[in-house]
Amino acid sequence: MKGRDNIVWLCENARRLEQFAGQWVMFNTREGVVSRGESLQAVMKACRRHKMKQDPFIFHVPSKDELSSPIPACKK
Amino acid sequence: MPTSQHYSSDPHHIRHYEFPYARFHGKSYPLIPIKLKRGRYSVKTIALLDSGASISVFRPEIAKALHLPHNGSQPVRLGTPSGAVDIGVSQIEVSVENTTFKAQIGFSREYAARFNILGRESFFPRFSICFNEMMRTVYMLPLKNLR
């Protein structure tokens, strides 16, 4: 399973993921979102209990407010 | 350039990665899959390729997931439009598909970027990167594949 497949899955499901804005989601392409919540630690813990068929990706879904201004460039 | 992912039986074919932009709240972003590894801890996540950022900055929760010690990183002062923030920079093993190398990644407890950000330093020199805004696709050619 290539990482690209996960980006393709993210693109196809981005609209649906927007309802989880501000939360961490854990997903893979076979099972979709397997865990979500405001704390990454809790999401990862819940995921460990769930025997996954594929290594999951974690992603923090940005909120509309966060994306309303340009991404700040990080300059040293 | 081929339209799908890069693995050809032709030995002269240059292998590249291509990722479609992901669209959130009406805007498209060049997000790529990345794996971070530190010792026995690893995290697979998604990060924004940002050619306007000088260094990479990931969300603080990722540092926690990698069990990074608070005092084990190099302190750096970072300028953002909302003011200067202090971050800790650590050397982390990163993988993008089949390309693995060590990169400097910054983490901050006070600054949670909306996306994990991959900046130029220690990441961009590993690839030839093309942002195709019309196709909403980013192409990444690992530079070791050109040697």
Backbone of each chain as ProteinMPNN parsed JSONL, in Angstrom:
{"seq_chain_A": "MKGRDNIVWLCENARRLEQFAGQWVMFNTREGVVSRGESLQAVMKACRRHKMKQDPFIFHVPSKDELSSPIPACKK", "coords_chain_A": {"N_chain_A": [[0.85, -1.196, 0.0], [0.717, 2.08, -0.989], [1.69, 5.392, 0.025], [0.53, 7.292, -1.571], [-1.994, 6.326, -2.231], [-3.361, 6.853, 0.066], [-3.45, 9.621, 0.06], [-5.025, 9.997, -2.154], [-7.348, 8.839, -1.183], [-7.846, 10.673, 0.853], [-8.369, 12.975, -0.654], [-10.699, 12.193, -1.954], [-12.412, 11.963, 0.159], [-12.406, 14.322, 1.512], [-14.413, 16.284, 1.763], [-16.294, 15.022, 3.363], [-14.779, 14.693, 5.611], [-14.571, 17.248, 6.549], [-16.546, 17.728, 8.411], [-15.402, 16.944, 10.719], [-13.769, 18.935, 11.57], [-11.036, 20.423, 13.254], [-10.466, 18.218, 14.693], [-8.545, 15.21, 15.315], [-8.091, 12.662, 12.965], [-7.947, 9.195, 12.331], [-7.092, 7.117, 9.776], [-7.417, 4.588, 7.213], [-7.099, 3.267, 3.872], [-8.655, 1.056, 3.495], [-10.475, 0.749, 5.602], [-11.455, 3.252, 6.106], [-12.264, 6.056, 8.187], [-11.11, 5.224, 11.277], [-10.87, 6.029, 13.842], [-11.431, 8.937, 15.805], [-11.044, 12.235, 17.255], [-10.503, 14.86, 19.738], [-8.115, 14.662, 21.035], [-4.958, 13.547, 20.172], [-3.58, 11.498, 21.405], [-5.621, 9.996, 22.633], [-6.984, 9.166, 20.393], [-5.075, 7.553, 19.168], [-4.818, 5.615, 21.084], [-7.346, 4.45, 21.085], [-7.231, 3.379, 18.613], [-5.315, 1.408, 18.82], [-6.684, -0.552, 20.139], [-8.394, -1.394, 18.244], [-8.107, -3.766, 15.883], [-6.309, -3.226, 13.133], [-6.388, -3.596, 9.598], [-4.586, -2.45, 8.035], [-1.812, -0.212, 8.111], [-2.467, 2.823, 9.767], [-3.03, 6.31, 8.847], [-2.535, 9.476, 10.429], [-4.301, 12.505, 10.803], [-4.811, 15.933, 11.173], [-7.729, 17.568, 10.965], [-8.251, 20.558, 9.378], [-9.946, 23.553, 10.456], [-12.529, 25.69, 9.084], [-12.12, 28.322, 9.806], [-9.402, 28.32, 10.45], [-8.322, 28.018, 7.947], [-9.044, 30.29, 6.665], [-7.328, 32.416, 6.541], [-4.141, 33.198, 4.964], [-1.663, 30.551, 4.865], [0.702, 30.796, 7.379], [4.06, 31.623, 6.699], [6.884, 29.896, 7.792], [9.589, 31.348, 9.065], [13.037, 31.411, 9.727]], "CA_chain_A": [[0.0, 0.0, 0.0], [1.535, 3.275, -1.106], [1.157, 6.591, 0.665], [-0.287, 8.031, -2.539], [-3.383, 5.856, -2.14], [-3.971, 7.531, 1.213], [-3.744, 10.994, -0.36], [-6.189, 9.898, -3.047], [-8.5, 8.614, -0.287], [-8.088, 11.951, 1.542], [-8.996, 13.873, -1.633], [-12.07, 11.726, -2.229], [-13.239, 12.032, 1.368], [-12.141, 15.593, 2.209], [-15.691, 16.95, 2.033], [-16.907, 14.323, 4.494], [-13.927, 14.906, 6.785], [-14.729, 18.632, 7.043], [-17.422, 17.733, 9.597], [-14.562, 16.661, 11.893], [-12.809, 20.048, 11.654], [-10.469, 20.636, 14.59], [-10.204, 16.92, 15.337], [-7.614, 14.268, 14.705], [-8.727, 11.441, 12.459], [-7.025, 8.117, 11.964], [-7.78, 6.442, 8.676], [-6.689, 3.877, 6.163], [-7.929, 3.229, 2.668], [-9.56, -0.103, 3.533], [-11.548, 0.87, 6.6], [-11.877, 4.648, 6.25], [-11.924, 6.642, 9.498], [-11.269, 4.19, 12.31], [-10.925, 6.663, 15.148], [-11.305, 10.399, 15.721], [-11.256, 12.917, 18.527], [-9.709, 16.08, 19.887], [-6.786, 14.341, 21.55], [-4.29, 12.545, 19.338], [-3.244, 10.347, 22.256], [-6.83, 9.188, 22.803], [-7.284, 8.569, 19.082], [-4.106, 6.471, 18.943], [-5.136, 4.565, 22.057], [-8.543, 3.766, 20.577], [-6.825, 2.651, 17.416], [-4.561, 0.203, 19.21], [-7.665, -1.567, 20.528], [-9.051, -1.821, 17.011], [-7.076, -4.427, 15.061], [-6.452, -2.68, 11.793], [-5.844, -4.437, 8.534], [-3.598, -1.655, 7.3], [-1.252, 0.863, 8.932], [-3.26, 4.039, 9.566], [-2.462, 7.658, 8.814], [-3.239, 10.414, 11.297], [-4.443, 13.797, 10.123], [-5.594, 16.926, 11.907], [-8.603, 18.217, 9.976], [-8.277, 21.999, 9.673], [-11.274, 24.164, 10.463], [-12.706, 26.733, 8.063], [-11.49, 29.532, 10.349], [-7.94, 28.181, 10.332], [-7.921, 28.126, 6.545], [-9.556, 31.516, 6.053], [-6.196, 33.319, 6.295], [-3.063, 32.464, 4.304], [-0.809, 29.743, 5.729], [1.875, 31.604, 7.727], [5.345, 31.026, 6.333], [7.752, 29.772, 8.964], [10.929, 31.864, 8.717], [13.994, 31.439, 10.832]], "C_chain_A": [[0.884, 1.244, 0.0], [0.853, 4.465, -0.425], [0.232, 7.362, -0.269], [-1.757, 7.624, -2.455], [-4.112, 6.553, -0.992], [-4.297, 8.986, 0.888], [-4.967, 10.988, -1.283], [-7.451, 9.698, -2.197], [-8.878, 9.935, 0.408], [-8.817, 12.931, 0.605], [-10.463, 13.491, -1.834], [-12.997, 11.932, -1.031], [-13.114, 13.354, 2.127], [-13.437, 16.279, 2.631], [-16.342, 16.351, 3.288], [-16.112, 14.576, 5.782], [-14.1, 16.305, 7.378], [-15.633, 18.699, 8.275], [-16.628, 17.447, 10.879], [-13.505, 17.753, 12.086], [-12.351, 20.256, 13.093], [-10.152, 19.337, 15.316], [-9.091, 16.158, 14.61], [-8.423, 13.089, 14.173], [-7.626, 10.443, 12.13], [-7.741, 7.306, 10.899], [-6.843, 5.533, 7.909], [-7.642, 3.676, 4.993], [-8.916, 2.068, 2.688], [-10.749, 0.117, 4.444], [-12.079, 2.294, 6.746], [-11.439, 5.191, 7.603], [-12.169, 5.585, 10.571], [-11.343, 4.799, 13.709], [-10.794, 8.172, 14.937], [-11.571, 11.022, 17.08], [-10.348, 14.118, 18.642], [-8.305, 15.813, 20.399], [-6.154, 13.243, 20.694], [-3.97, 11.297, 20.152], [-4.44, 9.41, 22.409], [-7.179, 8.464, 21.502], [-6.357, 7.374, 18.828], [-4.392, 5.299, 19.876], [-6.332, 3.737, 21.566], [-8.183, 2.892, 19.385], [-6.096, 1.354, 17.745], [-5.517, -0.924, 19.599], [-8.319, -2.198, 19.295], [-7.982, -2.471, 16.132], [-7.257, -4.017, 13.614], [-5.763, -3.554, 10.762], [-4.705, -3.734, 7.801], [-3.089, -0.559, 8.225], [-2.031, 2.159, 8.702], [-2.414, 5.312, 9.429], [-3.228, 8.511, 9.823], [-3.22, 11.784, 10.624], [-5.29, 14.71, 10.988], [-6.416, 17.697, 10.889], [-8.69, 19.708, 10.307], [-9.704, 22.531, 9.649], [-11.327, 25.255, 9.395], [-12.018, 28.023, 8.517], [-9.97, 29.49, 10.167], [-7.485, 28.424, 8.891], [-8.373, 29.43, 5.89], [-8.446, 32.543, 5.817], [-5.077, 32.509, 5.65], [-2.237, 31.672, 5.321], [0.41, 30.586, 6.096], [3.166, 30.89, 7.344], [6.226, 31.0, 7.576], [9.16, 30.189, 8.569], [11.814, 31.855, 9.934], [14.433, 32.853, 11.112]], "O_chain_A": [[1.706, 1.427, 0.898], [-0.372, 4.533, -0.317], [-0.723, 8.001, 0.172], [-2.652, 8.458, -2.588], [-5.314, 6.809, -1.065], [-5.29, 9.528, 1.371], [-5.828, 11.863, -1.199], [-8.487, 10.308, -2.458], [-10.055, 10.27, 0.537], [-9.751, 13.62, 1.014], [-11.345, 14.348, -1.877], [-14.211, 12.059, -1.188], [-13.638, 13.5, 3.231], [-13.533, 16.797, 3.744], [-16.862, 17.065, 4.145], [-16.671, 14.66, 6.875], [-13.814, 16.528, 8.555], [-15.508, 19.614, 9.089], [-17.118, 17.678, 11.984], [-12.465, 17.511, 12.699], [-13.157, 20.265, 14.024], [-9.629, 19.356, 16.43], [-8.761, 16.436, 13.457], [-9.322, 12.584, 14.844], [-6.529, 10.81, 11.71], [-8.87, 6.86, 11.104], [-5.623, 5.695, 7.955], [-8.848, 3.892, 5.117], [-9.914, 2.095, 1.967], [-11.876, -0.263, 4.126], [-13.066, 2.51, 7.449], [-10.374, 4.834, 8.108], [-13.292, 5.112, 10.749], [-11.82, 4.16, 14.647], [-10.128, 8.622, 14.005], [-12.226, 10.433, 17.94], [-9.524, 14.375, 17.764], [-7.406, 16.636, 20.221], [-6.723, 12.167, 20.512], [-4.076, 10.177, 19.654], [-4.299, 8.189, 22.327], [-7.61, 7.31, 21.509], [-6.789, 6.328, 18.343], [-4.229, 4.138, 19.501], [-6.328, 2.508, 21.624], [-8.75, 1.819, 19.179], [-6.235, 0.347, 17.052], [-5.207, -2.101, 19.416], [-8.732, -3.357, 19.304], [-7.054, -1.797, 15.685], [-8.222, -4.402, 12.955], [-4.72, -4.159, 11.011], [-3.959, -4.356, 7.044], [-3.85, -0.032, 9.037], [-2.235, 2.554, 7.554], [-1.255, 5.365, 9.84], [-4.419, 8.3, 10.048], [-2.249, 12.162, 9.968], [-6.35, 14.318, 11.476], [-5.863, 18.4, 10.044], [-9.147, 20.08, 11.388], [-10.559, 22.028, 8.919], [-10.297, 25.682, 8.873], [-11.41, 28.728, 7.711], [-9.343, 30.479, 9.786], [-6.406, 28.965, 8.65], [-8.121, 29.655, 4.706], [-8.601, 33.44, 4.989], [-5.05, 31.283, 5.765], [-2.121, 32.063, 6.483], [1.103, 31.057, 5.194], [3.342, 29.705, 7.628], [6.296, 31.979, 8.319], [9.844, 29.479, 7.832], [11.403, 32.238, 11.029], [15.241, 33.083, 12.012]]}, "seq_chain_B": "MPTSQHYSSDPHHIRHYEFPYARFHGKSYPLIPIKLKRGRYSVKTIALLDSGASISVFRPEIAKALHLPHNGSQPVRLGTPSGAVDIGVSQIEVSVENTTFKAQIGFSREYAARFNILGRESFFPRFSICFNEMMRTVYMLPLKNLR", "coords_chain_B": {"N_chain_B": [[5.661, 13.21, -18.671], [4.71, 10.449, -16.697], [1.309, 9.436, -15.933], [0.492, 7.988, -13.739], [1.669, 6.399, -10.711], [4.847, 6.231, -11.143], [6.407, 3.64, -11.251], [8.2, 1.869, -13.318], [9.105, -0.724, -15.63], [11.124, -0.096, -17.256], [14.487, 0.561, -17.133], [15.577, 3.035, -17.587], [13.673, 4.779, -17.055], [12.617, 7.547, -15.194], [11.934, 7.592, -11.847], [9.29, 9.02, -10.214], [7.248, 10.722, -7.775], [3.791, 11.365, -7.523], [1.243, 13.461, -6.344], [-2.113, 14.192, -5.847], [-3.644, 17.414, -5.245], [-5.291, 18.148, -2.167], [-8.573, 19.105, -1.306], [-9.872, 21.368, 0.917], [-12.466, 22.992, 2.565], [-13.032, 24.539, 0.311], [-10.556, 25.268, -0.762], [-7.495, 24.292, -2.385], [-4.771, 22.159, -1.513], [-1.294, 21.275, -1.527], [-0.786, 18.418, -0.277], [1.089, 15.834, 1.236], [1.865, 12.326, 1.809], [3.59, 11.237, 4.681], [6.074, 9.59, 6.602], [7.196, 9.599, 9.875], [9.939, 8.756, 11.879], [11.311, 7.767, 14.914], [13.576, 6.129, 16.629], [11.976, 3.413, 18.121], [9.519, 4.409, 17.684], [6.986, 5.479, 15.504], [5.182, 7.49, 13.131], [2.606, 7.871, 10.848], [1.668, 10.38, 8.758], [0.142, 13.38, 7.372], [1.357, 16.035, 5.411], [1.888, 19.49, 4.556], [3.361, 20.692, 1.633], [5.433, 23.358, 1.594], [6.791, 25.835, -0.025], [7.359, 28.372, 0.743], [8.106, 28.34, 3.33], [10.834, 28.346, 5.55], [11.738, 26.404, 7.297], [10.737, 23.121, 8.49], [7.762, 22.574, 10.257], [5.995, 20.821, 12.591], [2.921, 19.735, 14.072], [2.483, 19.954, 17.647], [1.471, 17.656, 18.875], [2.415, 15.561, 17.412], [5.074, 15.389, 18.109], [4.788, 14.417, 20.662], [3.688, 11.922, 20.137], [5.883, 10.737, 19.019], [7.451, 10.483, 21.168], [9.307, 12.469, 21.811], [11.807, 14.032, 23.704], [11.371, 16.939, 25.783], [13.571, 18.579, 26.202], [15.475, 17.768, 24.424], [15.988, 18.911, 22.004], [17.084, 21.255, 19.473], [16.933, 24.681, 20.19], [15.067, 27.094, 18.356], [14.239, 30.287, 17.1], [11.31, 31.333, 15.666], [9.807, 33.152, 13.024], [6.553, 34.267, 12.593], [3.515, 35.498, 11.062], [1.984, 36.207, 13.239], [3.744, 36.808, 15.186], [6.875, 36.121, 16.997], [7.858, 32.766, 17.698], [9.059, 30.174, 19.823], [10.651, 27.231, 18.915], [11.458, 23.72, 19.08], [13.962, 22.016, 17.422], [14.433, 18.919, 15.926], [16.309, 16.081, 14.79], [14.923, 13.896, 12.578], [13.961, 10.751, 11.244], [12.657, 10.647, 8.066], [10.206, 9.485, 5.759], [9.142, 9.469, 2.451], [7.09, 7.821, 0.51], [9.166, 5.586, -1.09], [11.481, 6.864, -0.379], [13.842, 7.647, 1.961], [15.227, 9.578, 4.547], [17.216, 11.639, 6.785], [15.865, 14.427, 8.436], [15.552, 17.855, 9.499], [13.199, 18.664, 11.813], [10.87, 20.868, 13.169], [9.211, 21.427, 16.274], [6.598, 22.787, 18.183], [5.294, 23.833, 21.31], [3.635, 25.914, 21.687], [2.808, 26.826, 19.237], [0.585, 25.755, 17.023], [0.484, 24.743, 13.958], [-1.834, 24.959, 11.225], [-1.669, 22.953, 9.325], [0.703, 20.242, 9.269], [3.877, 21.363, 8.404], [6.045, 21.213, 5.673], [9.043, 22.547, 5.123], [11.647, 24.329, 3.258], [14.371, 23.854, 4.116], [16.501, 21.142, 4.546], [14.585, 19.374, 3.566], [13.418, 20.027, 0.977], [15.829, 20.014, -0.626], [16.185, 17.344, -1.184], [14.625, 16.546, -3.25], [13.41, 17.093, -6.61], [10.982, 19.358, -7.135], [7.786, 19.884, -8.414], [5.137, 22.046, -8.646], [2.102, 21.718, -9.98], [-0.22, 23.83, -10.671], [-2.379, 24.026, -12.347], [-3.134, 21.393, -12.905], [-3.515, 20.673, -10.386], [-1.69, 19.088, -8.915], [1.157, 17.682, -7.321], [4.462, 17.024, -8.215], [7.124, 14.96, -7.398], [10.46, 14.364, -7.59], [12.757, 12.163, -6.445], [16.035, 13.127, -5.734], [18.186, 11.419, -5.665], [17.559, 9.537, -7.52], [18.333, 10.572, -9.867], [20.995, 10.328, -10.086]], "CA_chain_B": [[5.651, 12.617, -17.337], [3.614, 9.488, -16.622], [0.165, 9.93, -15.17], [0.317, 7.298, -12.465], [2.863, 6.465, -9.892], [6.264, 6.115, -11.359], [7.218, 2.435, -11.231], [8.222, 1.32, -14.659], [10.129, -1.758, -15.801], [12.186, 0.518, -18.036], [15.498, 1.034, -16.186], [15.915, 4.443, -17.837], [12.526, 5.596, -16.645], [12.909, 8.249, -13.942], [10.83, 7.374, -10.918], [8.881, 10.196, -9.452], [6.0, 10.56, -7.042], [2.841, 12.449, -7.79], [0.152, 13.485, -5.377], [-3.125, 15.218, -6.15], [-3.94, 18.355, -4.166], [-6.526, 17.854, -1.429], [-9.387, 20.323, -1.206], [-10.59, 21.549, 2.18], [-13.195, 24.253, 2.695], [-12.992, 25.292, -0.937], [-9.201, 25.594, -1.241], [-6.697, 23.084, -2.64], [-3.469, 22.19, -0.847], [-0.389, 20.172, -1.879], [-0.516, 17.603, 0.908], [1.75, 14.579, 0.866], [1.962, 11.366, 2.913], [4.951, 11.185, 5.214], [6.246, 8.779, 7.804], [8.277, 10.079, 10.747], [10.379, 7.652, 12.726], [12.354, 8.067, 15.903], [13.751, 4.893, 17.388], [10.924, 2.432, 17.847], [8.246, 5.104, 17.508], [6.795, 6.047, 14.167], [3.871, 8.081, 12.878], [2.312, 8.181, 9.444], [0.769, 11.532, 8.761], [-0.001, 14.141, 6.131], [1.99, 17.342, 5.606], [1.774, 20.454, 3.459], [4.627, 21.132, 1.025], [5.345, 24.813, 1.624], [8.071, 26.387, -0.501], [7.557, 29.672, 1.386], [8.574, 28.146, 4.706], [12.261, 27.991, 5.52], [11.941, 25.139, 7.99], [9.543, 22.286, 8.666], [7.181, 22.646, 11.598], [4.885, 19.892, 12.751], [2.076, 19.981, 15.235], [3.119, 19.454, 18.874], [0.986, 16.316, 19.23], [3.244, 14.573, 16.706], [6.274, 15.234, 18.948], [4.385, 13.561, 21.771], [3.513, 10.57, 19.602], [7.23, 10.188, 18.76], [8.128, 10.465, 22.47], [10.465, 13.381, 21.767], [11.985, 14.718, 24.987], [11.216, 18.392, 25.66], [14.844, 19.31, 26.218], [16.452, 17.119, 23.557], [16.014, 19.49, 20.668], [17.809, 22.517, 19.324], [15.943, 25.766, 20.175], [15.118, 28.022, 17.225], [13.169, 31.298, 17.141], [10.639, 31.309, 14.37], [8.956, 34.308, 12.776], [5.274, 34.008, 11.918], [2.805, 36.784, 11.005], [1.414, 36.581, 14.543], [4.82, 37.059, 16.146], [7.933, 35.106, 17.076], [7.604, 31.642, 18.605], [10.225, 29.309, 20.0], [10.378, 25.827, 18.618], [12.585, 22.815, 19.238], [14.202, 21.303, 16.167], [15.048, 17.605, 16.13], [16.586, 15.332, 13.566], [13.966, 12.797, 12.533], [13.986, 9.99, 9.987], [11.399, 10.832, 7.35], [10.051, 8.704, 4.522], [8.075, 9.776, 1.502], [7.065, 6.595, -0.293], [10.376, 4.765, -0.909], [12.637, 7.735, -0.142], [14.009, 7.838, 3.4], [16.421, 10.359, 4.905], [17.071, 12.385, 8.044], [15.536, 15.839, 8.203], [15.344, 18.676, 10.687], [11.772, 18.974, 11.97], [10.604, 21.684, 14.345], [7.945, 21.212, 16.997], [6.376, 23.843, 19.162], [4.159, 23.575, 22.196], [2.736, 27.062, 21.654], [2.372, 27.14, 17.881], [0.047, 24.597, 16.318], [0.175, 25.111, 12.578], [-3.078, 24.306, 10.772], [-1.18, 21.693, 8.756], [2.135, 20.008, 9.44], [4.477, 22.082, 7.276], [7.37, 20.796, 5.21], [9.722, 23.714, 4.566], [12.744, 24.074, 2.321], [15.609, 23.352, 4.717], [16.708, 19.704, 4.754], [13.583, 18.522, 2.893], [13.348, 20.322, -0.457], [17.021, 19.619, -1.399], [16.156, 15.913, -1.491], [13.729, 16.292, -4.381], [13.054, 18.142, -7.555], [9.552, 19.43, -6.848], [7.023, 20.712, -9.355], [3.74, 22.261, -8.274], [1.305, 22.018, -11.167], [-1.447, 24.409, -10.127], [-3.494, 23.772, -13.258], [-3.559, 19.999, -12.709], [-3.633, 20.488, -8.925], [-0.881, 17.903, -8.615], [2.564, 17.965, -7.054], [5.365, 15.98, -8.691], [8.368, 14.959, -6.612], [11.467, 13.44, -8.1], [13.87, 12.043, -5.493], [17.229, 13.478, -6.5], [19.114, 10.278, -5.772], [17.186, 8.781, -8.711], [18.94, 11.195, -11.049], [22.435, 10.056, -10.097]], "C_chain_B": [[4.483, 11.638, -17.23], [2.492, 9.969, -15.705], [-0.04, 9.194, -13.858], [1.668, 7.154, -11.79], [4.042, 5.68, -10.445], [6.987, 4.788, -11.416], [7.149, 1.748, -12.586], [9.292, 0.235, -14.729], [11.302, -1.225, -16.616], [13.243, 1.093, -17.091], [15.867, 2.5, -16.382], [14.782, 5.391, -17.437], [12.836, 6.255, -15.299], [11.701, 8.129, -13.029], [10.516, 8.647, -10.147], [7.598, 9.853, -8.695], [5.06, 11.672, -7.468], [1.638, 12.313, -6.869], [-0.853, 14.566, -5.779], [-3.311, 16.153, -4.957], [-5.238, 17.917, -3.469], [-7.268, 19.161, -1.192], [-10.153, 20.356, 0.111], [-11.197, 22.942, 2.217], [-12.987, 25.146, 1.466], [-11.622, 25.672, -1.45], [-8.391, 24.312, -1.383], [-5.298, 23.234, -2.062], [-2.601, 21.016, -1.299], [0.02, 19.397, -0.62], [0.116, 16.294, 0.469], [1.779, 13.63, 2.075], [3.405, 11.299, 3.396], [4.982, 10.307, 6.454], [7.42, 9.348, 8.59], [8.646, 8.939, 11.675], [11.473, 8.133, 13.664], [12.47, 6.846, 16.793], [12.64, 3.91, 17.069], [9.556, 3.083, 17.643], [8.144, 5.656, 16.089], [5.358, 6.526, 14.017], [3.733, 8.294, 11.384], [1.32, 9.324, 9.441], [0.804, 12.242, 7.408], [0.614, 15.515, 6.391], [1.859, 18.186, 4.344], [3.164, 20.802, 2.939], [4.553, 22.646, 0.894], [6.689, 25.425, 1.237], [8.345, 27.759, 0.11], [8.047, 29.554, 2.819], [10.037, 27.754, 4.677], [12.498, 26.675, 6.256], [10.609, 24.393, 8.16], [9.058, 22.418, 10.104], [5.96, 21.738, 11.647], [4.122, 20.214, 14.018], [2.685, 19.332, 16.479], [2.679, 18.04, 19.263], [1.828, 15.222, 18.575], [4.528, 14.316, 17.511], [5.98, 14.279, 20.104], [4.271, 12.106, 21.304], [4.865, 9.902, 19.323], [8.059, 10.1, 20.045], [9.397, 11.305, 22.445], [10.616, 14.06, 23.118], [11.922, 16.23, 24.797], [12.557, 19.114, 25.523], [15.883, 18.707, 25.266], [16.583, 17.738, 22.192], [16.707, 20.847, 20.669], [16.792, 23.677, 19.273], [16.152, 26.721, 19.003], [13.969, 29.006, 17.385], [12.618, 31.451, 15.724], [9.767, 32.539, 14.216], [7.687, 33.893, 12.065], [4.541, 35.358, 11.881], [2.236, 37.2, 12.358], [2.488, 36.77, 15.609], [5.821, 35.918, 16.188], [7.527, 34.0, 18.051], [8.881, 30.807, 18.685], [9.821, 27.87, 19.701], [11.631, 25.008, 18.919], [12.747, 22.024, 17.964], [14.932, 20.001, 16.458], [15.324, 16.95, 14.786], [15.752, 14.053, 13.595], [14.141, 12.066, 11.202], [12.636, 10.167, 9.302], [11.385, 9.963, 6.094], [8.882, 9.252, 3.724], [8.108, 8.634, 0.498], [8.36, 5.799, -0.054], [11.62, 5.587, -0.598], [12.737, 8.058, 1.348], [15.302, 8.608, 3.657], [16.17, 11.045, 6.235], [16.787, 13.844, 7.708], [15.351, 16.544, 9.537], [13.865, 19.056, 10.751], [11.594, 19.772, 13.266], [9.249, 21.351, 14.962], [7.814, 22.34, 18.0], [5.198, 23.474, 20.04], [3.135, 24.699, 22.064], [2.14, 27.331, 20.276], [1.894, 25.874, 17.176], [-0.362, 25.045, 14.925], [-1.068, 24.35, 12.138], [-2.78, 22.99, 10.068], [0.239, 21.484, 9.283], [2.785, 20.624, 8.204], [5.852, 21.519, 6.947], [8.01, 21.984, 4.51], [10.965, 23.307, 3.777], [13.943, 23.368, 2.957], [15.547, 21.852, 5.022], [15.631, 18.798, 4.16], [13.592, 18.771, 1.38], [14.615, 19.914, -1.224], [17.059, 18.136, -1.766], [15.358, 15.58, -2.75], [13.798, 17.43, -5.392], [11.528, 18.191, -7.483], [8.865, 20.368, -7.84], [5.579, 20.809, -8.865], [2.988, 22.598, -9.561], [-0.069, 22.501, -10.704], [-2.645, 24.128, -11.028], [-4.044, 22.357, -13.059], [-3.827, 19.703, -11.232], [-2.944, 19.19, -8.504], [0.535, 18.349, -8.292], [3.38, 16.747, -7.492], [6.66, 16.078, -7.897], [9.309, 13.907, -7.174], [12.586, 13.345, -7.073], [15.182, 12.252, -6.23], [18.228, 12.34, -6.599], [18.802, 9.449, -7.013], [17.777, 9.374, -9.978], [20.413, 10.854, -11.165], [22.753, 8.829, -10.912]], "O_chain_B": [[3.37, 11.97, -17.637], [2.704, 10.798, -14.82], [-0.683, 9.722, -12.951], [2.672, 7.71, -12.236], [4.148, 4.486, -10.163], [8.198, 4.827, -11.633], [6.147, 1.124, -12.935], [10.268, 0.269, -13.98], [12.363, -1.849, -16.656], [12.947, 2.011, -16.326], [16.399, 3.139, -15.475], [14.916, 6.614, -17.476], [13.273, 5.581, -14.366], [10.59, 8.516, -13.39], [11.384, 9.251, -9.517], [6.958, 8.832, -8.947], [5.492, 12.791, -7.742], [1.101, 11.228, -6.649], [-0.48, 15.714, -6.021], [-3.156, 15.744, -3.806], [-6.152, 17.388, -4.102], [-6.659, 20.193, -0.911], [-10.977, 19.484, 0.385], [-10.529, 23.937, 1.936], [-12.793, 26.356, 1.587], [-11.521, 26.338, -2.481], [-8.565, 23.366, -0.615], [-4.711, 24.315, -2.115], [-3.093, 19.896, -1.44], [1.037, 19.692, 0.008], [-0.272, 15.714, -0.545], [1.724, 14.076, 3.222], [4.335, 11.304, 2.589], [4.041, 10.286, 7.248], [8.503, 9.554, 8.044], [7.776, 8.24, 12.195], [12.42, 8.808, 13.261], [11.588, 6.56, 17.603], [12.382, 3.605, 15.905], [8.556, 2.391, 17.451], [9.097, 6.222, 15.554], [4.446, 6.037, 14.683], [4.631, 8.831, 10.735], [0.256, 9.238, 10.053], [1.409, 11.769, 6.446], [0.419, 16.093, 7.46], [1.738, 17.673, 3.232], [4.047, 21.165, 3.716], [3.708, 23.165, 0.166], [7.602, 25.522, 2.056], [9.464, 28.26, 0.003], [8.367, 30.559, 3.453], [10.44, 26.919, 3.868], [13.378, 25.907, 5.868], [9.526, 24.956, 7.998], [9.85, 22.377, 11.046], [5.026, 21.872, 10.856], [4.629, 20.884, 14.918], [3.327, 18.286, 16.384], [3.432, 17.31, 19.909], [1.946, 14.113, 19.095], [5.009, 13.185, 17.589], [6.81, 13.448, 20.472], [4.704, 11.184, 21.994], [4.99, 8.678, 19.379], [9.221, 9.694, 20.016], [10.43, 10.908, 22.986], [9.645, 14.614, 23.635], [12.366, 16.748, 23.773], [12.667, 20.122, 24.825], [17.05, 19.097, 25.303], [17.218, 17.165, 21.307], [16.888, 21.485, 21.706], [15.896, 23.675, 18.428], [17.281, 27.108, 18.7], [12.86, 28.621, 17.757], [13.344, 31.663, 14.753], [9.069, 32.935, 15.15], [7.747, 33.228, 11.03], [4.921, 36.274, 12.611], [2.025, 38.386, 12.611], [2.18, 36.879, 16.795], [5.658, 34.895, 15.523], [6.93, 34.266, 19.094], [9.668, 30.747, 17.74], [8.797, 27.373, 20.171], [12.732, 25.552, 19.001], [11.79, 21.426, 17.471], [15.941, 19.994, 17.163], [14.662, 17.23, 13.786], [15.862, 13.241, 14.513], [14.43, 12.678, 10.174], [11.594, 9.871, 9.887], [12.416, 9.74, 5.459], [7.789, 9.468, 4.247], [9.058, 8.505, -0.274], [8.621, 5.382, 1.074], [12.72, 5.034, -0.561], [11.834, 8.664, 1.924], [16.338, 8.322, 3.057], [15.052, 11.036, 6.75], [17.397, 14.417, 6.805], [15.04, 15.926, 10.556], [13.346, 19.698, 9.838], [12.105, 19.391, 14.319], [8.283, 21.038, 14.265], [8.798, 22.788, 18.589], [4.225, 22.878, 19.578], [1.941, 24.5, 22.289], [1.102, 27.981, 20.155], [2.698, 25.029, 16.782], [-1.418, 25.649, 14.737], [-1.331, 23.243, 12.608], [-3.536, 22.026, 10.193], [0.898, 22.438, 9.696], [2.304, 20.434, 7.087], [6.707, 21.369, 7.82], [7.574, 22.383, 3.43], [11.291, 22.127, 3.647], [14.467, 22.402, 2.403], [14.624, 21.381, 5.687], [15.749, 17.576, 4.241], [13.755, 17.836, 0.596], [14.503, 19.501, -2.379], [17.886, 17.722, -2.579], [15.417, 14.457, -3.25], [14.186, 18.556, -5.078], [10.858, 17.19, -7.738], [9.311, 21.493, -8.068], [4.894, 19.801, -8.693], [3.216, 23.649, -10.158], [-0.955, 21.706, -10.389], [-3.776, 24.006, -10.557], [-5.257, 22.147, -13.046], [-4.302, 18.624, -10.878], [-3.526, 18.331, -7.841], [1.056, 19.279, -8.907], [3.041, 15.604, -7.185], [7.222, 17.163, -7.746], [8.987, 12.72, -7.223], [13.296, 14.324, -6.841], [15.417, 11.613, -7.256], [19.035, 12.304, -7.528], [19.671, 8.734, -7.512], [17.731, 8.755, -11.041], [21.02, 11.063, -12.215], [23.919, 8.452, -11.03]]}, "name": "protein", "num_of_chains": 2, "seq": "MKGRDNIVWLCENARRLEQFAGQWVMFNTREGVVSRGESLQAVMKACRRHKMKQDPFIFHVPSKDELSSPIPACKKMPTSQHYSSDPHHIRHYEFPYARFHGKSYPLIPIKLKRGRYSVKTIALLDSGASISVFRPEIAKALHLPHNGSQPVRLGTPSGAVDIGVSQIEVSVENTTFKAQIGFSREYAARFNILGRESFFPRFSICFNEMMRTVYMLPLKNLR"}
